[in-house]
Amino acid sequence: MKVGLIGFGKTGKAVASVLLQSKETNLQWVVRKSHNLEHRSVPEFLGIDSDEPGYIYSSEEFDAEELLERFPVDVIIDFSSEHGVHYYGEAARNRGVAVVSAISSYSAQTVAYLRYLAHKTRVLWSPNITIGINFLIIAAKILKSIAPHTDIEIVEEHFKAKPEVSGTAKKIATALGLEDEVIKTVRAGGIIGVHEILFGFPYQTVRLKHESITREAFGNGVLFAAKHLYGKSVGLYSMEDLMIPYFNAGPAQAG
């Protein structure tokens, strides 16, 4: 599966390293706004032994139509910003190139634009694309359906410089039908991301907790998303859409 990556910040670099080490993907290119590292090889820059091209281009060097004409891909993976999709969206839609977006927050207008793209191609948007977080959300929804009147608190921990409330925590609150006010925040040191959902029963407590140890966790989620999106019908998908079938798989058979 040929992939292109939009964005090459800290998380983008970690995702690129996972893609380069996967046998299921072939990294064709990376596009970023800056001219820094232009035409550098991502494998060489990251010190990964790979024969995949993975060259870095500036978004000012090519428009997306020319980029996809010269270097076609099966899926575009977006770790840039809310505005990144407007660079490649029309070109991906016209060519039926799948889109995996891991942008933490989109405006209502941009979500509407994703839906527009999804009329002609497959689009997945997940504010947190780690497998663990999305498993946690599904499990929490199941537990709430079992015990709808349980006390629920959400705690999110991140690095000290992160100013806003975690978009993932807000997604958890929305998924559970809760207001953002239930979210408790902790800011300390260099914590990459910890999310915990506490269910307070009268005689027991259940804690569902996920911790991102390194940013490569996002790369594992991208691989899962790209693999399971491949071959799907056109439409807008979430990670939950791709993971729910595993919850319905039934009990494992005895060996």
C-alpha positions as CSV (number, residue, x, y, z in Angstrom):
1,M,0.0,0.0,0.0
2,K,1.5,3.3,-1.1
3,V,1.1,6.1,1.4
4,G,1.8,9.8,1.6
5,L,2.2,11.7,4.9
6,I,1.1,15.3,5.5
7,G,3.0,16.9,8.4
8,F,6.4,16.2,9.8
9,G,6.4,17.5,13.4
10,K,7.3,15.3,16.4
11,T,4.3,13.0,15.9
12,G,4.7,13.0,12.1
13,K,8.3,11.8,12.4
14,A,7.3,9.1,14.8
15,V,4.5,7.9,12.5
16,A,6.9,8.0,9.5
17,S,9.3,5.7,11.4
18,V,6.5,3.2,12.0
19,L,5.4,3.3,8.4
20,L,9.0,2.7,7.1
21,Q,9.4,-0.3,9.4
22,S,6.0,-1.8,8.3
23,K,5.9,-4.4,5.5
24,E,2.3,-3.4,4.7
25,T,3.1,0.2,3.6
26,N,5.5,2.0,1.3
27,L,6.1,5.6,2.2
28,Q,6.3,7.6,-1.0
29,W,6.5,11.1,0.2
30,V,6.1,13.6,3.1
31,V,4.7,17.1,2.6
32,R,5.2,19.9,5.0
33,K,4.7,23.7,5.0
34,S,8.4,24.5,5.7
35,H,11.2,24.4,3.1
36,N,13.5,22.9,5.7
37,L,14.6,19.4,4.9
38,E,13.2,19.8,1.4
39,H,14.1,16.9,-0.9
40,R,15.7,15.0,2.0
41,S,15.0,11.3,2.3
42,V,13.0,10.4,5.4
43,P,14.7,7.0,5.9
44,E,18.1,8.8,5.7
45,F,16.9,11.6,8.0
46,L,15.5,9.2,10.6
47,G,18.4,6.7,10.3
48,I,16.2,3.8,9.2
49,D,17.4,1.3,6.7
50,S,14.8,1.3,4.0
51,D,14.6,1.5,0.2
52,E,11.3,3.4,0.2
53,P,11.6,6.8,-1.5
54,G,10.0,8.9,1.3
55,Y,11.2,12.2,0.0
56,I,10.2,15.5,1.8
57,Y,8.5,18.2,-0.3
58,S,7.2,21.6,0.6
59,S,3.5,22.3,0.0
60,E,4.6,25.3,-2.1
61,E,6.6,23.1,-4.5
62,F,3.6,21.2,-5.9
63,D,-0.1,21.5,-5.7
64,A,-1.8,18.3,-4.7
65,E,-3.0,17.4,-8.2
66,E,0.6,17.5,-9.5
67,L,1.9,15.7,-6.5
68,L,-0.5,12.8,-6.9
69,E,0.0,12.7,-10.6
70,R,3.8,12.4,-10.2
71,F,3.8,10.3,-7.1
72,P,0.5,8.4,-6.8
73,V,-0.5,6.9,-3.5
74,D,-3.4,4.7,-2.2
75,V,-3.9,6.7,1.1
76,I,-2.9,10.1,2.5
77,I,-2.2,10.2,6.2
78,D,-2.7,13.7,7.8
79,F,-0.8,14.8,10.9
80,S,-0.6,18.4,10.0
81,S,-3.2,21.0,11.1
82,E,-6.9,21.7,10.6
83,H,-6.1,23.5,7.3
84,G,-4.0,20.7,5.8
85,V,-7.0,18.9,4.3
86,H,-7.7,21.9,2.1
87,Y,-4.3,21.4,0.4
88,Y,-5.0,17.8,-0.7
89,G,-8.7,17.3,-0.3
90,E,-10.0,18.0,-3.8
91,A,-7.2,16.0,-5.4
92,A,-7.8,13.0,-3.1
93,R,-11.5,13.2,-3.8
94,N,-11.1,13.4,-7.6
95,R,-8.7,10.4,-7.6
96,G,-10.4,8.3,-5.0
97,V,-7.4,8.3,-2.7
98,A,-8.3,7.3,0.8
99,V,-7.7,9.8,3.6
100,V,-6.7,9.0,7.2
101,S,-6.8,12.2,9.3
102,A,-5.5,12.2,12.9
103,I,-6.1,15.9,13.5
104,S,-7.2,16.4,17.1
105,S,-9.9,19.1,16.4
106,Y,-11.8,20.3,13.3
107,S,-14.2,23.2,13.0
108,A,-17.8,22.4,12.0
109,Q,-17.0,23.7,8.5
110,T,-14.1,21.4,8.1
111,V,-16.0,18.4,9.3
112,A,-18.6,19.3,6.7
113,Y,-15.8,19.4,4.1
114,L,-14.7,15.9,5.2
115,R,-18.2,14.7,4.6
116,Y,-18.1,16.2,1.2
117,L,-14.9,14.4,0.4
118,A,-16.4,11.2,1.7
119,H,-19.0,11.2,-1.1
120,K,-16.3,10.2,-3.5
121,T,-13.6,8.5,-1.4
122,R,-13.0,6.8,1.9
123,V,-12.2,9.2,4.8
124,L,-11.4,8.3,8.3
125,W,-11.1,10.9,11.0
126,S,-10.0,10.2,14.5
127,P,-8.9,12.9,17.0
128,N,-6.8,10.2,18.7
129,I,-5.9,7.4,16.4
130,T,-4.2,5.1,18.9
131,I,-5.8,1.7,19.1
132,G,-5.8,1.8,22.9
133,I,-7.8,5.0,23.2
134,N,-10.4,3.9,20.8
135,F,-10.7,0.5,22.5
136,L,-11.1,2.4,25.8
137,I,-13.9,4.5,24.4
138,I,-15.8,1.5,23.1
139,A,-15.3,-0.4,26.4
140,A,-16.5,2.7,28.4
141,K,-19.7,3.0,26.3
142,I,-20.4,-0.7,26.9
143,L,-20.0,-0.3,30.6
144,K,-22.1,2.8,30.7
145,S,-24.9,1.0,28.8
146,I,-24.7,-1.8,31.5
147,A,-24.7,0.7,34.4
148,P,-26.2,4.0,33.1
149,H,-26.4,5.8,36.5
150,T,-22.8,5.2,37.6
151,D,-20.8,8.2,38.6
152,I,-18.2,8.9,35.8
153,E,-15.1,11.2,35.9
154,I,-12.6,11.7,33.2
155,V,-8.9,12.6,34.0
156,E,-6.4,13.7,31.3
157,E,-2.7,14.3,31.9
158,H,-0.3,16.0,29.4
159,F,3.0,17.8,29.2
160,K,3.2,21.0,31.2
161,A,3.1,23.4,28.2
162,K,-0.2,22.0,26.7
163,P,-2.6,24.9,27.3
164,E,-6.0,23.5,26.2
165,V,-8.1,20.7,27.4
166,S,-7.3,17.4,25.6
167,G,-9.4,17.0,22.5
168,T,-9.4,13.2,23.2
169,A,-10.8,13.8,26.6
170,K,-13.6,15.9,25.0
171,K,-14.3,13.1,22.6
172,I,-14.5,10.6,25.5
173,A,-17.0,13.0,27.2
174,T,-19.1,13.3,24.1
175,A,-19.1,9.6,23.5
176,L,-20.4,9.0,27.0
177,G,-23.0,11.8,26.8
178,L,-21.2,14.0,29.4
179,E,-20.4,17.7,29.6
180,D,-16.8,18.8,29.3
181,E,-17.0,20.0,32.9
182,V,-16.4,16.5,34.1
183,I,-12.9,16.5,32.7
184,K,-10.1,17.0,35.2
185,T,-6.7,18.1,33.8
186,V,-3.2,17.5,35.0
187,R,-0.2,19.3,33.5
188,A,3.3,18.1,34.5
189,G,6.7,17.5,33.0
190,G,6.8,15.8,29.6
191,I,3.8,13.5,29.8
192,I,2.8,12.5,26.3
193,G,-0.8,11.6,27.1
194,V,-2.7,9.8,29.8
195,H,-6.5,9.4,29.8
196,E,-8.5,7.7,32.5
197,I,-12.2,7.1,32.9
198,L,-13.4,6.4,36.4
199,F,-16.7,4.6,37.0
200,G,-17.8,5.0,40.6
201,F,-20.1,2.3,41.8
202,P,-21.5,2.1,45.3
203,Y,-19.4,-0.9,46.2
204,Q,-16.7,-1.0,43.6
205,T,-14.7,1.3,41.3
206,V,-13.7,0.6,37.7
207,R,-10.8,2.5,36.1
208,L,-10.2,2.4,32.4
209,K,-6.8,3.9,31.6
210,H,-4.7,4.5,28.5
211,E,-1.2,5.9,28.4
212,S,0.8,6.8,25.3
213,I,4.4,5.9,26.1
214,T,5.9,7.2,22.9
215,R,4.4,8.9,19.8
216,E,4.9,5.8,17.8
217,A,1.6,4.6,19.3
218,F,-0.1,6.9,16.7
219,G,1.8,5.1,14.0
220,N,0.4,1.7,15.1
221,G,-3.1,3.3,14.9
222,V,-2.5,4.6,11.4
223,L,-1.4,1.2,10.2
224,F,-4.6,-0.4,11.6
225,A,-6.8,2.4,10.1
226,A,-5.1,2.3,6.6
227,K,-5.3,-1.5,6.5
228,H,-9.0,-1.7,7.5
229,L,-10.1,1.3,5.4
230,Y,-8.6,-0.3,2.3
231,G,-11.4,-1.9,0.3
232,K,-14.2,-0.1,2.2
233,S,-17.0,1.7,0.4
234,V,-16.8,5.4,0.1
235,G,-17.9,7.3,3.2
236,L,-16.8,8.9,6.4
237,Y,-15.5,6.5,9.1
238,S,-14.3,6.5,12.7
239,M,-11.9,4.2,14.4
240,E,-14.9,2.8,16.3
241,D,-16.5,1.8,12.9
242,L,-13.4,-0.3,12.1
243,M,-12.9,-1.8,15.6
244,I,-16.5,-2.7,16.5
245,P,-16.5,-5.9,14.4
246,Y,-13.8,-7.3,16.7
247,F,-16.2,-6.9,19.6
248,N,-18.8,-8.9,17.8
249,A,-16.4,-11.7,16.8
250,G,-17.7,-14.1,19.5
251,P,-15.8,-16.2,21.9
252,A,-12.4,-17.7,20.9
253,Q,-12.6,-21.3,20.0
254,A,-10.8,-23.9,22.1
255,G,-7.6,-25.1,20.4
